[in-house]
Amino acid sequence: MDLLIKVLVCFIAGAGAGVGTGFAGMSAAAIIGPMLMTFLGIPAYHAIGIGLMSDVLASSVSAWTYKKNGNLDVKRSILLLISVLIMTAAGSYVASFLPEKTMGGTMQIAMIIIGLRFLLKPVQTTKEKMEEQSKKSRIIKSIVGGSVVGFICGTVGAGGGMMLLFVLTSFLGYEMHMAVGTSVFIMAFTALTGGISHFAVGGMPDIVSLVLCVMFTFLWARIAAVIANKASAKILNRVVGVVMIATSIVILTVNYLN
């Protein structure tokens, strides 16, 4: 019975995380962490680590799908990626000294606000307009934005993908599909760095939960990414907004129950 419950919890967590990753470029840890802590009693630091490692394959398969559809900007995202990686490692170390309740409601409230932004004021930028921003401005924004996103992801194991998508669309002027594709590309490396850091500091988590979450998240991320690339920018904005808001409400509810 315990194994059945574990499989069920991991399936639900993986499905929610995978859909969020494939559609909105969100961090899988935003869903998986709270779910594992609340329903399986897994320590917060290990639960976040499992979420981050689940994010690796989920983000990778999503990025590959977006790349096949011409919606991934690798060249101009390298500086952003480096900034995120450095601060993710730093944030993961800091997280080992923080209390169990690190994942509070502040990040979820921010996610709801940004989700409403995508619903009420959709991203209208085209791929042609992306070229208008100056190189110097893009470099500065990439370093600053990447540092903030990386620290958030490494510290609380959540919000990295959401914040990264916000940086890409609002500050770096990315078209919506390109922003999601680039976001999951960066998150694959971010999640790997954060996950390894978590396991190096806190030890290995429950292997069964780790394998189940990785498998289910990968499956649903692939499905969601395929559908997302066939949708229009308008629809993708709406889906991203709904996913962010729904995810935040679920996390707030789970945290309350915990």
Sequence and secondary structure as in RCSB ss.txt:
>XXXX:A:sequence
MDLLIKVLVCFIAGAGAGVGTGFAGMSAAAIIGPMLMTFLGIPAYHAIGIGLMSDVLASSVSAWTYKKNGNLDVK
RSILLLISVLIMTAAGSYVASFLPEKTMGGTMQIAMIIIGLRFLLKPVQTTKEKMEEQSKKSRIIKSIVGGSVVG
FICGTVGAGGGMMLLFVLTSFLGYEMHMAVGTSVFIMAFTALTGGISHFAVGGMPDIVSLVLCVMFTFLWARIAA
VIANKASAKILNRVVGVVMIATSIVILTVNYLN
>XXXX:A:secstr
 HHHHHHHHHHHHHHHHHHHHHHH   THHHHHHHHHHHS   HHHHHHHHHHHHHHHHHHHHHHHHHTT    G
GGHHHHHHHHHHHHHHHHHHTTS GGGS SHHHHHHHHHHHHHHHS     TTGGGGS HHHHHHHHHHHHHHHH
HHHHHHSSSHHHHHHHIIIIIS   HHHHHHHHHHHHHHHHHHHHHHHHHHH    HHHHHHHHHHHHHHHHHHH
HHHHHS HHHHHHHHHHHHHHHHHHHHHHHHH 
